[in-house]
Each structure stands twice: as structure tokens, then as C-alpha cells.
Amino acid sequence: MTSNAPFAHLEIPDTIAAGPGPGNTDARVLAAFSGAGLADHMHADVLRGMIECKLMLRQVWGTENTHTFGVAGTGWSGLDVMFSAVMPGDSVVVFTNGTFSGIDGLTVRMKAATAEELAANPLDPKSASVVIVDVPHGQSVTGDMVEAALAEHKPKWAAMAHWETGSGRINDLAGFSAACERHGTMGLVDAVSSLGVENFRIDDFSGVHGWASCPQKGICCLPLTYAPVSFTDRYIETLKATGTRSFVHHPILEARHWGIIDGQDVEKGTYHRTHSAYAVSAFHEALRITLQQGVPARARDYALHEAALRAAVEAIGCEVTSNMTSLVVLNLPGALRGREMELVQNCRARNFGIWPTLSEPVQVRIGILNLLTREAVTDIALRFAEAIRDLGGQADDETVNAALAQSYDKAMAAE
Ligand SMILES: *Cc1c(COP(=O)(O)O)cnc(C)c1O
């Protein structure tokens, strides 16, 4: 057959997604994606699927917030919807401790900038009403830091990442929420890395009024689907009073297709944009998987397997500086310092997809998203040990296997 197509059919190999994200898409999610029939965005079963997703999302988030739904796209799409309530001139304190909260800070500066401030530096505006509290890479944002900054600035909004994936650090959500409540500030949280990995209920954090996550990390639903978001009534009332300059990413308008109109659940959604039956079907299955196992059980699994991977890499001389349970962020053994990029490139060339940090200092990040079996973690640890040997380092398989066995045995004994 002759073809005018300029390129051959695109082949993309399967890799071990052992990075901070995306996680390994569950086979059930892919089957749902490709098994859905072609149906338009107002088909009764598509609309029913979206309503069911909305109800499942409230369970996954642990909330009774009516405005809980999915934003088509990736984590940044959900965050853009959440930050859409921040208007030019709004006072905001943003806590940053790595790559992603750093971008959240940039987003907030773009939203809060006055027209003059934005025009003066369109890609990196310096907004007088925004205070960035920069916490060094490798450290967590503590409740005391939040308290001190909010007491000083008394802002309308405060923003923080729950889990900063760049440095692998868990920030103090309870402390953040309590400080926001004490100072009448509305908290906004980037929960992109924690939803579906940690066991938490957003209704337990009453100082936080906006939440945004992503499809591809704890929810295991990469085939471009939905970024979960949730907003309190106070957030929605605040937004109603100011409005925002977005149609598609408007929290109130976007919610309509999910059957949320005038603050109420209605039987079926109305048009906001052309949702994909494939995406709805995949997202629906991903949420079913999460709820079938249950968020608390998934969180225990992550903690178990992260502890084993941590023990294995420490046994071969790496220093782990993270405390998240979906990945380890580490420094290579002394003799290999400075060769992090080379090691990561070698692994990636073999479709073993680990990552460097994306901002200074350079470290290695190895993740276990939806790789929650002893076999998968053993495979990752042994591949990593091999990569260290290839650079001339010392890392024998027996040491790795012994450390894994000790960690898993200890967990079994504790049960
Ligand atoms: C991954 C990540 C993001 C960005 O998510 P995308 O899906 O790449 O848009 C934002 N914030 C945090 C904390 C993340 O881990």
C-alpha cells in the first residue's frame, strides 16, 4: 500500500515507570480506555459515568464538598482551576520547597500580578501582593513556618504542596490548615503527589478550601484523563464574588458537566466541553480500583514497599533524603557523586525509567507508583544496583536481596 504519511507508525516501547510519575497505568484502566464504545459527551451512559466518578471522587478525597470533580488534562490543569480564584492584587503567601511548589508559586504570581506587573515581566512576574517563603530543597514546610508567615502577612490565600515531589518531602498539612484557620486565610493545596498514596481525608483540614491532584500518580490513570479537584462552599462563594477570567477552567462552569449546578447535585450534567467516553471510562475504572482496595490499604502498601526500597539502596551506600512513600530521593555513594545524570541516562536507555531531580541539587529519584509487589520492588532494586556497578561502584545483588528480605520480614513480624 502506498502512503503519503510523512512518518512511519509511531511505536512507543513499554518501560518500567519507576520515577516520581507517571505511575504504571493499571491494565484494567487501559482495557476500559480501549474498550469503551464511541459515544458523544452527552450520551446518557457517559453522563452517568461522570456522575459516578464524582461520587467516587468524594470518597477518595474524603469529602462532602459538592464541588468535587475532574478537570480534563494533567495535574497542572487541576491546579490552574484551583488557582483561578486568585485574582490580580490578591494577597497570597506561597510555601515552596522544590520544583513543583516552585511552579505553583509562579502560577500564583502570574494570577495575582497586576496588569503592569505582568507586562513588566510576563514569564516571571514579580507580584507585590505575593510572598514566597522558600524552604531549602530536602526540607519540609513545618506548621511553625506557616504560622509565622501568616501571622506576619495575614493573606487572603496561602498555598503549599502537600507532598513536594521534586525533593520527595512531606509538608505539614495539619499545621498549614490550623494556621490558615487561625488567621482567616483560605488554604490552597497541591495534592498532586499524595492523593491515592497517603491515607488522608480533606474534610479533616478545615483551613484548606481548594485542593487539586492529578490522574497519573496515585490514581494510576495516565491515558490523559482527569485531574481531581475539590472546593469548599467558602471557596465557591469567594469566587462568585470576584469572578475569574477563564471560561474553560472556571470552577463553577467546569462543574456543570459533572452534574453540579447552582451548588447542587443534579441528575445529569450540562455541556461544558466535549468530554471523551474513553477518558471517562478509564477514569471510572481507576477510581473503582482505588476504592476496591481502599485508600488506607493502598497507603499501607506504599509504606511497606518504600521501606524495603529505601533499605536496599541504603545497603549499597546511598543516602536517602526524602520521606514520601511513593518514591526515594537519594544521593549516590561518595565516589559516584556528580555522575547522577549519567546513571539515570543509562537506566533510561534500558527502559528503566528513573529520574534525576529537576532543580538543584542533582539527586536520583526512584518511584514505586502502582508497583506494589515484592517482585516489582526487587526488580527495581537489582536494576539500580546493576547501574551502580556499571559506573564502577560497589553494589552486589546479595546485599540488596538481604536488605529487602530483612525489611519485608520485619514488616511481616510486626503484623
Ligand atoms: C507531578 C506534579 C505536578 C504536575 O503534574 P502534571 O500531571 O505533570 O501536570 C504538580 N505538582 C506536584 C506536587 C507534582 O508532583
The ligand as a MOL file (V3000), in Angstrom:
LIG
                    3D

  0  0  0     0  0            999 V3000
M  V30 BEGIN CTAB
M  V30 COUNTS 15 15 0 0 0
M  V30 BEGIN ATOM
M  V30 1 C 3.5730 15.9020 39.1280 0
M  V30 2 C 3.2680 17.1050 39.9050 0
M  V30 3 C 2.6660 18.2380 39.3180 0
M  V30 4 C 2.4050 18.3290 37.8150 0
M  V30 5 O 1.5160 17.3390 37.3570 0
M  V30 6 P 1.3320 17.1020 35.7680 0
M  V30 7 O 0.4640 15.8790 35.7340 0
M  V30 8 O 2.7030 16.8970 35.2000 0
M  V30 9 O 0.6550 18.2650 35.1910 0
M  V30 10 C 2.3520 19.3070 40.1360 0
M  V30 11 N 2.5780 19.2730 41.4600 0
M  V30 12 C 3.1540 18.2050 42.0770 0
M  V30 13 C 3.3840 18.2230 43.5580 0
M  V30 14 C 3.5070 17.0920 41.3090 0
M  V30 15 O 4.0660 16.0400 41.9080 0
M  V30 END ATOM
M  V30 BEGIN BOND
M  V30 1 1 1 2
M  V30 2 1 2 3
M  V30 3 2 2 14
M  V30 4 1 3 4
M  V30 5 2 3 10
M  V30 6 1 4 5
M  V30 7 1 5 6
M  V30 8 2 6 7
M  V30 9 1 6 8
M  V30 10 1 6 9
M  V30 11 1 10 11
M  V30 12 2 11 12
M  V30 13 1 12 13
M  V30 14 1 12 14
M  V30 15 1 14 15
M  V30 END BOND
M  V30 END CTAB
M  END
